[in-house]
Amino acid sequence: MPDRRPRHPAPTQWALCAMLLIAAAGCSRQQAGPGKAVGPETIGVITAEAKIQQLGVEIEAVGTARANESVEVTSKASNTVTAIRFEEGDRVRKGAVLVELDGAEARASLAEAEAALAESQNNFKRSRDLYTQQALSVSQLDLIEATLKGNQARVDVAKARLADTIIRASFDGKTGFRRVSVGSLVSPGTVITTLDDTSLIKLDFTVAETYLYALDKNLPVTASTAGLPGREFNGKVSQIDSRVDPVSRSIAVRAELPNPKGELRPGMFMTVKLQGEVSPALVVPESAIVPEQGRVFVFVVENGEATRREVKLGKRRPGLVEIVEGLKEHERVVIEGTQNLRDGGPVREQGQQSQAQAEQKTSS
């Protein structure tokens, strides 16, 4: 019968296995080096240098364009239109005649008042002579003088009513659509046409109260509108409201934009950009910022290591952010690869990005 007992390796086989294990351990120690442990992996990063730049607060908002002066031309009294002296879209000067109304009744009233005034003037002259001769009392002279003044007032009223039959332009501007025709009966409040002075456009918009510190009169603004693509209009802040809206926590601002060619129209929806006061600031690309639990950090590369450093931020611009505290000029910060970094870990710089490239990358 065959022998079924387990066979054990010969002593020479045991010795060979032990030698192989010892050799493998020696090789491992030789690769790690005597007395050295295997270190953390070196991470490749892209860095950017912190630099001083002229930086100002940039505010973007949307608003509505309004004419410098705007009015609806109406009549003060019910009357009939006898003549129209303007064309739709005309540019008219202040005082130009726009519409004539029926003035026959007003002229008759004026003639009547002037006749009464002439009689009162003659009566007053005669009464004054009689008073000097003591043939007339003071009270009688006063009554005659009062009548004279009343008739003078009636003449002034009649002249005013006659003047109201001629409707004139109250300022230089451009007329709108004509709403009446010759022979139309107009009443007080009936719109005859519109008159707009668009040589200067007022742009009204709101800004968050957090930017209140940056707002000031004469602050430069740049505005654009979808109706005029590729065009920008420059102006300045003319007024800042005295109150902050308690609901929206915003403040109303008005800017003035010169409009000599009349390209801008009242009612346009416009985008406006404000450039705050420019001052030197230490800036880095926005991609270098690492927020964590309400705090902000950057990784600074020095001597092949990445050191995590807490910083305080200031003003922002697309692609760039100001460092108020925690960083010095010319220090290099990691902008790509921060997700794999640990404080004090080894890094290898694979390239540097300029701030201009950071801004261009953000805008694109």
VOGU-3710 file (C-alpha; in Angstrom, 3 decimals, decimal comma):
1> mpdrrprhpa> 0,000/0,000/0,000  1,247/3,536/-0,764  2,471/5,728/2,104  -0,212/8,486/2,746  1,682/10,354/5,489  2,277/14,134/4,773  5,628/14,940/3,477  7,656/17,868/4,961  10,233/19,898/3,066  13,710/18,787/3,390
11> ptqwalcaml> 15,981/20,883/5,647  17,733/22,301/2,602  14,407/23,705/1,275  13,702/25,450/4,617  17,055/27,124/4,491  16,527/28,326/0,907  13,153/29,988/1,781  14,660/31,775/4,792  17,479/33,174/2,675  15,044/34,541/0,088
21> liaaagcsrq> 12,993/36,309/2,778  16,054/37,888/4,322  17,268/39,088/0,912  13,895/40,699/0,133  13,893/42,542/3,469  17,426/43,771/2,833  16,432/45,115/-0,577  13,493/47,000/0,966  15,729/48,623/3,557  18,261/49,535/0,892
31> qagpgkavgp> 15,593/51,259/-1,257  14,215/53,232/1,700  17,711/54,179/2,755  19,329/53,596/6,109  17,370/55,193/8,945  14,759/56,827/6,636  11,008/56,192/6,301  9,086/56,540/3,056  7,867/60,270/2,880  4,537/61,730/1,570
41> etigvitaea> 3,982/62,054/-2,138  5,156/65,284/-3,805  2,207/67,057/-5,447  2,489/69,083/-8,630  0,850/72,535/-8,416  0,507/75,752/-10,399  1,276/78,965/-8,547  0,835/82,717/-8,950  2,715/85,597/-7,400  1,013/88,095/-5,088
51> kiqqlgveie> 1,433/91,558/-6,603  0,488/95,159/-5,914  -2,065/96,552/-8,365  -4,290/99,611/-8,608  -7,674/98,282/-7,565  -11,065/99,902/-7,043  -14,525/98,671/-6,147  -16,540/97,722/-9,224  -20,328/97,840/-8,847  -22,800/96,539/-11,418
61> avgtaranes> -26,481/97,466/-11,453  -29,428/97,868/-13,804  -31,580/100,952/-14,195  -34,038/102,918/-16,308  -33,190/105,888/-18,507  -35,174/109,094/-18,066  -35,165/112,361/-19,967  -33,466/115,371/-18,450  -36,804/117,200/-18,718  -40,095/115,604/-19,730
71> vevtskasnt> -43,634/116,968/-19,905  -47,047/116,163/-21,361  -48,318/119,223/-23,238  -51,898/120,009/-22,181  -54,384/122,876/-22,195  -55,339/124,857/-19,089  -58,975/125,310/-20,153  -61,563/123,740/-22,414  -61,156/125,158/-25,880  -61,031/124,301/-29,573
81> vtairfeegd> -57,782/123,711/-31,485  -57,466/126,189/-34,350  -53,882/125,537/-35,502  -51,047/123,036/-34,919  -47,576/124,526/-35,367  -45,329/121,487/-34,910  -44,538/118,199/-36,621  -44,127/114,909/-34,794  -40,490/114,394/-33,787  -39,561/118,058/-34,276
91> rvrkgavlve> -36,809/119,596/-32,188  -38,206/122,868/-30,872  -36,752/125,743/-28,907  -38,076/127,077/-25,636  -41,033/129,407/-26,284  -41,837/128,010/-29,738  -45,574/127,930/-30,543  -46,901/124,369/-30,579  -50,693/124,762/-30,696  -53,149/127,658/-31,078
101> ldgaearasl> -56,603/127,535/-29,508  -59,684/129,638/-30,234  -58,951/133,082/-28,750  -62,012/135,086/-29,864  -63,706/135,011/-26,464  -60,455/135,781/-24,640  -59,763/138,799/-26,874  -63,297/140,136/-26,307  -62,906/139,766/-22,539  -59,588/141,597/-22,708
111> aeaeaalaes> -61,122/144,494/-24,695  -63,936/144,780/-22,184  -61,512/144,809/-19,246  -59,266/147,397/-20,900  -62,273/149,707/-21,508  -63,280/149,482/-17,860  -59,708/150,172/-16,843  -59,504/153,276/-19,022  -62,710/154,626/-17,485  -61,374/153,929/-13,973
121> qnnfkrsrdl> -58,092/155,706/-14,720  -59,913/158,824/-15,939  -62,243/158,750/-12,947  -59,304/158,438/-10,562  -57,517/161,443/-12,122  -60,601/163,616/-11,753  -61,172/162,442/-8,198  -57,606/163,219/-7,222  -57,994/166,807/-8,464  -61,214/167,162/-6,493
131> ytqqalsvsq> -59,484/165,781/-3,418  -56,754/168,420/-3,653  -59,526/171,043/-3,768  -61,092/169,397/-0,707  -64,216/168,654/-2,731  -63,857/164,918/-2,158  -63,304/162,951/1,028  -60,476/160,522/1,637  -62,854/157,557/1,828  -64,375/158,398/-1,544
141> ldlieatlkg> -60,915/158,683/-3,146  -59,902/155,335/-1,644  -63,038/153,691/-3,081  -62,302/155,052/-6,564  -58,663/153,900/-6,328  -59,788/150,417/-5,298  -62,060/150,273/-8,332  -59,105/151,258/-10,506  -56,946/148,464/-9,064  -59,752/145,926/-9,529
151> nqarvdvaka> -60,122/146,846/-13,191  -56,339/146,577/-13,632  -56,479/143,050/-12,172  -59,287/142,116/-14,575  -57,123/143,248/-17,491  -54,254/141,053/-16,235  -56,604/138,064/-15,960  -57,914/138,640/-19,472  -54,357/138,839/-20,830  -53,451/135,597/-19,086
161> rladtiiras> -56,498/133,821/-20,551  -55,603/135,107/-23,992  -52,008/133,896/-23,531  -53,339/130,451/-22,566  -54,822/130,101/-26,051  -51,230/129,902/-27,352  -49,448/126,761/-26,093  -45,661/127,077/-26,219  -42,697/124,790/-25,558  -41,557/125,170/-21,955
171> fdgktgfrrv> -37,963/124,093/-22,767  -35,784/122,945/-25,654  -36,741/119,424/-26,607  -38,214/116,929/-29,020  -41,943/116,571/-29,602  -43,708/113,225/-29,568  -46,818/111,934/-31,334  -49,612/114,420/-32,002  -52,744/113,402/-30,083  -55,204/116,032/-31,410
181> svgslvspgt> -56,301/117,547/-34,704  -57,475/120,978/-35,782  -61,055/121,391/-34,539  -60,606/119,060/-31,558  -62,137/120,176/-28,302  -59,519/119,816/-25,590  -60,126/119,907/-21,844  -57,722/120,520/-18,960  -55,495/117,442/-18,737  -56,011/116,350/-22,346
191> vittlddtsl> -52,582/115,379/-23,705  -51,814/117,214/-26,934  -48,266/115,853/-27,339  -45,152/115,102/-25,290  -41,960/117,121/-25,036  -38,653/115,548/-23,937  -35,228/117,051/-23,452  -32,889/114,114/-24,154  -29,658/116,086/-24,497  -28,894/114,639/-21,067
201> ikldftvaet> -30,163/111,263/-19,848  -30,798/110,581/-16,178  -30,184/106,936/-15,288  -31,873/105,779/-12,066  -30,732/102,530/-10,430  -30,284/100,958/-6,991  -27,147/99,714/-5,245  -26,873/97,405/-2,228  -26,223/99,268/1,009  -22,964/97,320/1,457
211> ylyaldknlp> -21,457/99,541/-1,253  -22,564/102,788/0,397  -18,986/103,555/1,449  -17,880/103,537/-2,197  -20,616/105,854/-3,517  -19,953/109,517/-4,053  -21,051/112,353/-6,317  -19,170/112,635/-9,623  -18,205/108,930/-9,442  -17,564/107,775/-13,050
221> vtastaglpg> -20,110/105,355/-14,549  -20,295/103,360/-17,772  -23,675/102,276/-19,124  -24,823/100,027/-21,965  -28,101/98,749/-23,358  -29,160/95,768/-25,427  -30,846/98,131/-27,883  -27,440/99,557/-28,878  -25,065/96,552/-28,816  -21,371/97,279/-28,614
231> refngkvsqi> -21,924/100,862/-27,447  -20,907/102,287/-24,083  -21,990/105,631/-22,643  -19,924/107,400/-20,016  -21,252/109,687/-17,329  -21,093/110,385/-13,612  -23,175/110,049/-10,461  -25,235/113,199/-9,897  -27,400/112,319/-6,880  -27,540/109,725/-4,090
241> dsrvdpvsrs> -30,785/109,227/-2,191  -30,861/110,314/1,443  -32,482/107,050/2,594  -31,858/103,315/2,351  -34,873/101,187/1,440  -35,624/99,175/4,626  -37,143/96,314/2,601  -34,541/95,739/-0,124  -31,623/97,246/1,852  -30,605/99,214/-1,216
251> iavraelpnp> -30,114/102,885/-1,987  -31,280/104,764/-5,079  -28,620/106,437/-7,217  -28,974/108,760/-10,217  -26,315/109,167/-12,903  -26,207/111,639/-15,774  -25,156/110,558/-19,279  -24,525/113,137/-22,027  -26,636/112,288/-25,079  -25,818/114,895/-27,756
261> kgelrpgmfm> -26,821/112,621/-30,667  -30,086/111,523/-29,074  -29,214/107,820/-29,306  -30,533/107,046/-25,837  -34,300/107,204/-25,303  -36,287/107,631/-22,098  -37,514/104,317/-20,717  -34,526/102,263/-21,895  -33,359/99,388/-19,677  -29,629/99,854/-19,096
271> tvklqgevsp> -26,755/98,103/-17,356  -24,460/100,404/-15,418  -20,979/99,869/-13,971  -19,424/102,083/-11,323  -15,707/102,280/-10,638  -14,919/103,230/-7,048  -11,841/105,094/-5,885  -8,696/103,348/-7,125  -5,896/102,581/-4,639  -2,894/100,194/-4,454
281> alvvpesaiv> -3,833/96,700/-3,262  -2,127/93,339/-2,854  -4,037/90,905/-5,088  -3,996/87,205/-5,967  -6,162/85,105/-8,313  -9,524/84,107/-6,854  -8,701/80,424/-7,409  -6,052/80,642/-4,659  -8,696/81,199/-1,972  -9,583/78,160/0,174
291> peqgrvfvfv> -12,631/78,806/2,416  -13,077/76,595/5,458  -15,662/76,942/8,254  -16,089/80,670/7,854  -12,344/81,339/7,545  -10,246/81,917/4,434  -6,831/80,388/3,673  -4,198/80,267/0,949  -1,322/77,829/0,418  2,017/79,640/0,218
301> vengeatrre> 4,864/77,791/-1,554  8,312/78,212/-0,023  11,359/75,927/-0,184  9,368/73,181/-1,866  6,663/73,083/0,793  3,072/74,379/0,858  2,178/76,247/4,044  -1,464/76,936/4,804  -1,955/80,538/5,908  -5,092/82,359/7,031
311> vklgkrrpgl> -5,791/85,660/5,228  -8,336/88,468/5,228  -9,978/89,547/1,980  -10,814/93,022/0,706  -12,080/94,324/-2,612  -12,733/92,066/-5,570  -12,431/92,283/-9,319  -13,332/89,531/-11,815  -10,536/86,972/-11,443  -8,697/88,799/-8,636
321> veiveglkeh> -9,184/89,422/-4,925  -7,422/91,782/-2,535  -5,502/90,332/0,421  -5,716/92,767/3,319  -3,803/90,695/5,861  -1,764/87,475/5,981  0,315/87,703/2,793  3,272/89,694/1,478  4,114/90,938/-1,987  5,983/88,480/-4,268
331> ervviegtqn> 4,982/85,427/-2,196  3,743/82,575/-4,378  0,362/80,967/-3,720  -1,124/77,761/-5,113  -3,965/78,341/-7,584  -4,336/74,783/-8,981  -3,973/71,647/-6,901  -5,115/72,963/-3,509  -7,613/70,112/-3,060  -4,785/67,585/-2,584
341> lrdggpvreq> -2,528/69,710/-0,381  -1,772/69,373/3,315  -0,120/71,975/5,501  3,643/71,530/5,209  3,398/68,968/2,415  6,023/68,829/-0,370  5,075/70,349/-3,703  6,570/70,705/-7,140  5,753/73,871/-9,117  4,696/72,903/-12,618
351> gqqsqaqaeq> 4,118/76,464/-13,788  3,111/79,985/-12,836  0,060/81,973/-13,937  0,045/85,743/-14,301  -2,758/87,894/-12,915  -3,658/89,013/-16,425  -4,212/85,371/-17,356  -6,414/84,925/-14,283  -8,598/87,890/-15,265  -8,812/86,711/-18,874
361> ktss> -9,757/83,198/-17,773  -12,550/84,539/-15,556  -13,965/86,846/-18,244  -13,999/84,059/-20,811
//
